[in-house]
């Protein structure tokens, strides 16, 4: 069974909804999921509390890491925890695992500055970053369905069961 870690940055419910859609798609593909929200210290929780704090064990558990970024520009206060964990893990321990990002508009052929920054950090940590064209589906204009389909694909990646 594949393990999908969905990490998201969200000050609004839109990005949270896209992250949840990825998680639903992964579950539909019979994957295990973990959801973790990136937030600046002191930020209020969104609709669903208790996503848990991102930890090294989450990264080591995951076959696929998905990072949703709400802001087009990197927000250091929210990204510091993720970046610190990525730099602390021996790249050999994450080698071969896959990752992808989505931005404030979901899946896009033109990554934001924040996506480029995080994807670079993921690659330095040893993960293989999938290009957006691998995940972009012609599923009409329904972003939720596109994100669910990307989640299904992630759930099927490295599926061993």
ZARO-767029 format. One line per 4 residues: number of its first residue (from 1); for each residue y, z, x of N, C-alpha, C. Coordinates in Angstrom, 3 decimals, m for minus. Layout:
BEGIN
NUM = Y/Z/X/Y/Z/X/Y/Z/X  ...;
//
This chain:
BEGIN
1 = m1.177/0.000/0.843/0.000/0.000/0.000/1.239/0.000/0.887  2.227/m0.769/0.507/3.461/m0.882/1.258/4.412/0.262/0.906  5.238/0.653/1.867/6.237/1.699/1.667/7.619/1.093/1.841  8.463/1.217/0.817/9.801/0.637/0.838/10.833/1.759/0.748;
5 = 11.689/1.815/1.738/12.788/2.774/1.775/14.062/2.043/1.365  14.695/2.497/0.283/15.940/1.894/m0.197/17.059/2.900/0.060  17.945/2.523/0.967/19.086/3.353/1.335/20.319/2.653/0.778  21.181/3.403/0.102/22.357/2.734/m0.445/23.605/3.584/m0.329;
9 = 24.706/2.878/m0.193/26.042/3.465/m0.113/26.676/3.145/m1.460  27.149/4.158/m2.174/27.709/3.860/m3.488/28.746/4.876/m3.921  29.890/4.372/m4.260/30.916/5.180/m4.903/31.002/4.818/m6.385  30.351/3.737/m6.758/30.306/3.311/m8.154/28.843/3.114/m8.545;
13 = 28.607/3.000/m9.831/27.232/2.848/m10.292/26.657/1.462/m10.045  27.490/0.461/m9.802/26.986/m0.910/m9.616/26.021/m1.004/m8.439  26.407/m0.465/m7.296/25.537/m0.536/m6.121/24.294/0.318/m6.344  24.458/1.462/m6.975/23.305/2.307/m7.296/22.336/1.542/m8.202;
17 = 22.849/0.836/m9.191/21.991/0.064/m10.092/21.238/m1.033/m9.350  21.910/m1.701/m8.397/21.225/m2.737/m7.615/20.119/m2.106/m6.758  20.399/m0.940/m6.159/19.383/m0.247/m5.356/18.200/0.169/m6.225  18.479/0.664/m7.416/17.404/1.041/m8.327/16.580/m0.174/m8.749;
21 = 17.231/m1.321/m8.940/16.509/m2.542/m9.291/15.560/m2.952/m8.164  16.004/m2.821/m6.920/15.125/m3.097/m5.777/13.912/m2.167/m5.832  14.170/m0.890/m6.089/13.084/0.086/m6.176/12.107/m0.235/m7.299  12.620/m0.614/m8.458/11.756/m0.976/m9.594/10.897/m2.177/m9.231;
25 = 11.492/m3.190/m8.627/10.722/m4.368/m8.217/9.622/m4.010/m7.230  9.935/m3.136/m6.277/8.923/m2.726/m5.295/7.778/m1.991/m5.978  8.096/m1.124/m6.929/7.048/m0.404/m7.673/6.206/m1.385/m8.481  6.849/m2.379/m9.077/6.098/m3.400/m9.824/5.127/m4.145/m8.910;
29 = 5.433/m4.218/m7.620/4.539/m4.858/m6.646/3.562/m3.841/m6.051  3.489/m2.666/m6.679/2.560/m1.595/m6.303/2.873/m0.964/m4.963  4.152/m0.908/m4.607/4.585/m0.233/m3.379/5.035/1.189/m3.701  5.033/2.018/m2.691/5.646/3.342/m2.775/7.117/3.172/m2.414;
33 = 7.988/3.952/m3.038/9.406/3.850/m2.707/10.003/5.224/m2.430  11.050/5.207/m1.646/11.924/6.359/m1.458/13.348/5.839/m1.576  14.178/6.561/m2.312/15.586/6.216/m2.472/16.427/7.260/m1.758  17.370/6.802/m0.948/18.267/7.708/m0.232/19.683/7.159/m0.334;
37 = 20.623/8.022/m0.701/22.021/7.612/m0.826/22.800/8.010/0.410  23.560/7.060/0.941/24.478/7.337/2.045/25.796/7.779/1.438  26.237/8.956/1.791/27.491/9.464/1.238/28.240/10.242/2.299  29.543/10.162/2.222/30.374/10.981/3.107/30.192/12.444/2.710;
41 = 30.274/13.360/3.654/30.146/14.774/3.325/31.125/15.168/2.218  30.616/15.905/1.228/31.451/16.381/0.135/31.600/15.416/m1.026  30.951/14.241/m0.955/31.049/13.256/m2.025/30.174/13.686/m3.197  30.688/13.536/m4.400/29.937/13.903/m5.604/28.752/12.955/m5.798;
45 = 27.675/13.482/m6.389/26.508/12.654/m6.694/26.817/11.721/m7.855  26.067/10.639/m7.943/26.229/9.683/m9.027/25.341/10.067/m10.203  24.955/9.110/m10.984/24.222/9.344/m12.221/22.939/10.154/m12.016  22.201/9.868/m10.972/20.933/10.546/m10.739/21.039/11.380/m9.472;
49 = 20.953/12.686/m9.635/21.058/13.561/m8.465/19.709/13.647/m7.755  19.776/14.123/m6.535/18.547/14.433/m5.825/17.871/13.275/m5.139  18.609/12.338/m4.601/17.983/11.265/m3.843/17.396/11.786/m2.534  17.845/12.923/m2.097/17.364/13.481/m0.843/18.173/12.985/0.328;
53 = 18.073/13.720/1.404/18.806/13.374/2.621/17.939/12.464/3.487  18.532/11.396/3.972/17.825/10.467/4.848/17.407/11.185/6.125  16.131/11.045/6.473/15.592/11.684/7.665/14.767/10.689/8.474  14.505/11.046/9.716/13.709/10.185/10.590/12.347/9.892/9.972;
57 = 11.757/10.871/9.307/10.440/10.659/8.696/10.476/9.537/7.659  11.620/9.363/6.981/11.744/8.261/6.016/11.641/6.914/6.727  12.343/6.785/7.847/12.306/5.528/8.607/10.909/5.241/9.142  10.235/6.267/9.628/8.894/6.083/10.187/7.864/5.803/9.098;
61 = 8.097/6.277/7.896/7.202/6.083/6.752/7.261/4.645/6.237  8.442/4.044/6.301/8.689/2.757/5.641/8.134/1.567/6.411  7.557/0.621/5.653/7.226/m0.696/6.194/8.451/m1.603/6.111  9.239/m1.394/5.048/10.445/m2.179/4.817/11.598/m1.234/4.511;
65 = 12.731/m1.482/5.158/13.943/m0.696/4.937/14.992/m1.621/4.323  15.518/m1.219/3.172/16.551/m1.984/2.482/17.819/m1.136/2.489  18.928/m1.733/2.893/20.190/m0.993/2.934/21.218/m1.712/2.066  21.701/m1.017/1.053/22.737/m1.543/0.165/24.091/m0.983/0.546;
69 = 25.024/m1.868/0.799/26.358/m1.476/1.261/27.409/m1.890/0.242  28.114/m0.912/m0.261/29.090/m1.188/m1.304/30.385/m1.764/m0.758  30.784/m1.277/0.374/32.049/m1.716/0.955/31.822/m2.927/1.856  32.704/m3.908/1.810/32.556/m5.048/2.709/32.817/m4.688/4.174;
73 = 33.516/m3.594/4.412/33.792/m3.125/5.776/32.986/m1.861/6.031  32.519/m1.650/7.246/31.740/m0.443/7.553/32.556/0.827/7.311  31.935/1.799/6.645/32.559/3.107/6.416/31.842/4.124/7.288  32.481/4.504/8.380/31.854/5.378/9.369/31.355/6.684/8.774;
77 = 32.127/7.298/7.899/31.735/8.601/7.347/30.405/8.523/6.617  30.142/7.410/5.963/28.895/7.254/5.222/27.764/6.726/6.089  28.080/5.947/7.104/27.048/5.305/7.920/26.608/6.145/9.117  27.376/7.149/9.490/27.062/7.926/10.694/25.657/8.492/10.693;
81 = 25.200/9.032/9.572/23.858/9.605/9.515/22.779/8.572/9.781  22.898/7.402/9.149/21.931/6.327/9.358/21.953/5.860/10.804  23.151/5.639/11.340/23.267/5.145/12.709/22.723/6.149/13.716  22.951/7.422/13.485/22.430/8.461/14.380/20.902/8.477/14.357;
85 = 20.317/8.337/13.171/18.852/8.310/13.073/18.275/7.076/13.753  18.900/5.928/13.515/18.405/4.698/14.136/18.462/4.775/15.656  19.506/5.372/16.184/19.618/5.451/17.646/18.705/6.516/18.236  18.287/7.491/17.428/17.427/8.568/17.925/15.952/8.176/17.958;
89 = 15.557/7.219/17.127/14.149/6.826/17.043/13.832/5.836/18.159  12.720/6.053/18.823/12.253/5.122/19.845/12.005/3.768/19.179  12.651/2.688/19.653/12.486/1.372/19.020/11.037/0.928/18.891  10.186/1.369/19.787/8.776/1.010/19.692/8.115/1.543/18.431;
93 = 8.641/2.646/17.897/8.062/3.239/16.694/8.448/2.470/15.432  9.522/1.692/15.504/9.960/0.897/14.350/9.666/m0.585/14.514  9.129/m0.949/15.649/8.856/m2.347/15.959/7.938/m2.977/14.915  8.329/m4.168/14.467/7.527/m4.900/13.505/7.829/m4.570/12.056;
97 = 8.539/m3.499/11.807/8.923/m3.168/10.436/10.065/m4.081/10.041  10.165/m4.334/8.754/11.171/m5.286/8.303/12.311/m4.579/7.599  13.457/m5.249/7.581/14.636/m4.693/6.931/15.485/m5.821/6.368  16.279/m5.490/5.388/17.277/m6.412/4.870/18.385/m5.606/4.223;
101 = 19.514/m6.261/4.049/20.669/m5.592/3.465/21.176/m6.379/2.264  21.906/m5.680/1.420/22.656/m6.362/0.371/24.046/m5.763/0.325  24.974/m6.567/m0.142/26.364/m6.150/m0.165/26.849/m5.864/m1.567  28.155/m5.731/m1.733/28.719/m5.378/m3.032/28.447/m6.424/m4.114;
105 = 28.136/m7.645/m3.710/27.801/m8.693/m4.673/26.305/m8.982/m4.702  25.509/m8.057/m4.181/24.064/m8.248/m4.158/23.648/m9.121/m2.997  22.719/m10.021/m3.251/22.230/m10.935/m2.227/23.224/m12.080/m2.080  23.605/m12.332/m0.860/24.613/m13.363/m0.615/24.282/m14.099/0.669;
109 = 24.629/m15.369/0.696/24.423/m16.164/1.898/25.419/m15.792/2.994  26.535/m15.180/2.602/27.577/m14.786/3.546/27.628/m13.274/3.662  26.989/m12.699/4.680/26.980/m11.244/4.804/28.388/m10.696/5.083  28.611/m9.495/4.592/29.887/m8.827/4.832/29.916/m8.274/6.252;
113 = 31.081/m7.848/6.674/31.225/m7.217/7.987/30.324/m5.981/8.084  30.243/m5.214/6.997/29.391/m4.020/6.987/27.921/m4.403/7.147  27.480/m5.465/6.471/26.097/m5.901/6.593/25.772/m6.344/8.016  26.654/m7.119/8.614/26.432/m7.579/9.988/26.314/m6.377/10.924;
117 = 27.181/m5.396/10.739/27.180/m4.192/11.563/25.861/m3.420/11.410  25.442/m3.186/10.172/24.207/m2.428/9.934/22.986/m3.228/10.377  22.967/m4.527/10.118/21.831/m5.351/10.551/21.688/m5.326/12.064  22.783/m5.350/12.773/22.741/m5.254/14.231/22.126/m3.927/14.662;
121 = 22.511/m2.848/14.008/21.955/m1.526/14.324/20.467/m1.463/14.014  20.055/m2.085/12.915/18.630/m2.120/12.560/17.831/m2.883/13.616  18.376/m4.001/14.074/17.696/m4.805/15.097/17.593/m4.041/16.412  18.646/m3.372/16.813/18.620/m2.582/18.054/17.560/m1.491/17.961;
125 = 17.361/m0.960/16.736/16.357/0.091/16.532/14.934/m0.459/16.495  14.776/m1.791/16.553/13.449/m2.382/16.617/12.962/m3.040/15.344  13.744/m2.979/14.269/13.336/m3.596/13.015/13.628/m5.096/13.033  12.859/m5.855/12.278/13.066/m7.287/12.117/13.901/m7.468/10.854;
129 = 15.113/m7.968/10.999/15.996/m8.161/9.845/15.721/m9.525/9.227  15.376/m9.512/7.949/15.101/m10.754/7.237/16.416/m11.421/6.856  16.532/m12.732/7.062/17.758/m13.429/6.660/17.862/m13.474/5.132  19.088/m13.483/4.639/19.297/m13.426/3.190/18.677/m14.610/2.454;
133 = 18.566/m15.765/3.103/17.996/m16.917/2.405/16.512/m16.731/2.100  15.842/m15.831/2.804/14.441/m15.532/2.515/14.323/m14.769/1.198  15.349/m13.980/0.887/15.312/m13.116/m0.289/16.112/m13.644/m1.465  16.937/m14.648/m1.256/17.811/m15.144/m2.318/17.022/m16.050/m3.247;
137 = 16.998/m15.695/m4.502/16.207/m16.427/m5.475/17.108/m17.091/m6.505  16.678/m18.224/m6.982/17.427/m18.918/m8.032/16.994/m18.366/m9.387  17.318/m17.117/m9.633/16.919/m16.459/m10.877/18.085/m16.398/m11.851  18.963/m17.374/m11.783/20.115/m17.373/m12.665/21.190/m16.426/m12.162;
141 = 22.061/m16.046/m13.045/23.177/m15.197/m12.668/22.892/m13.717/m12.849  21.717/m13.345/m13.278/21.400/m11.946/m13.535/21.089/m11.233/m12.217  22.057/m10.503/m11.699/21.910/m9.832/m10.410/20.788/m8.805/m10.440  20.618/m8.107/m11.548/19.552/m7.113/m11.635/18.193/m7.769/m11.433;
145 = 17.966/m8.907/m12.066/16.687/m9.609/m11.900/16.509/m10.115/m10.478  17.585/m10.594/m9.858/17.492/m11.046/m8.469/17.112/m9.880/m7.558  17.713/m8.714/m7.792/17.420/m7.555/m6.954/15.996/m7.060/m7.198  15.541/m7.092/m8.446/14.155/m6.703/m8.729/13.175/m7.640/m8.023;
149 = 13.461/m8.939/m8.045/12.568/m9.896/m7.386/12.554/m9.665/m5.876  13.712/m9.377/m5.302/13.755/m9.055/m3.868/12.963/m7.776/m3.598  13.033/m6.818/m4.497/12.237/m5.597/m4.369/10.744/m5.877/m4.463  10.366/m6.775/m5.373/8.948/m7.156/m5.484/8.462/m7.776/m4.177;
153 = 9.277/m8.653/m3.628/8.908/m9.279/m2.357/8.756/m8.219/m1.273  9.683/m7.283/m1.227/9.608/m6.198/m0.234/8.358/m5.359/m0.439  7.990/m5.142/m1.677/6.791/m4.379/m1.974/5.515/m5.078/m1.562  5.571/m6.402/m1.502/4.393/m7.173/m1.079/4.327/m7.348/0.425;
157 = 5.448/m7.151/1.121/5.453/m7.259/2.593/4.587/m6.154/3.188  3.799/m6.491/4.149/2.937/m5.516/4.826/2.034/m4.765/3.866  1.717/m5.386/2.727/0.841/m4.738/1.747/m0.585/m4.742/2.279  m1.132/m3.556/2.444/m2.463/m3.454/3.041/m3.522/m3.039/2.032;
161 = m3.124/m2.720/0.816/m4.086/m2.218/m0.162/m4.429/m3.273/m1.085;
//
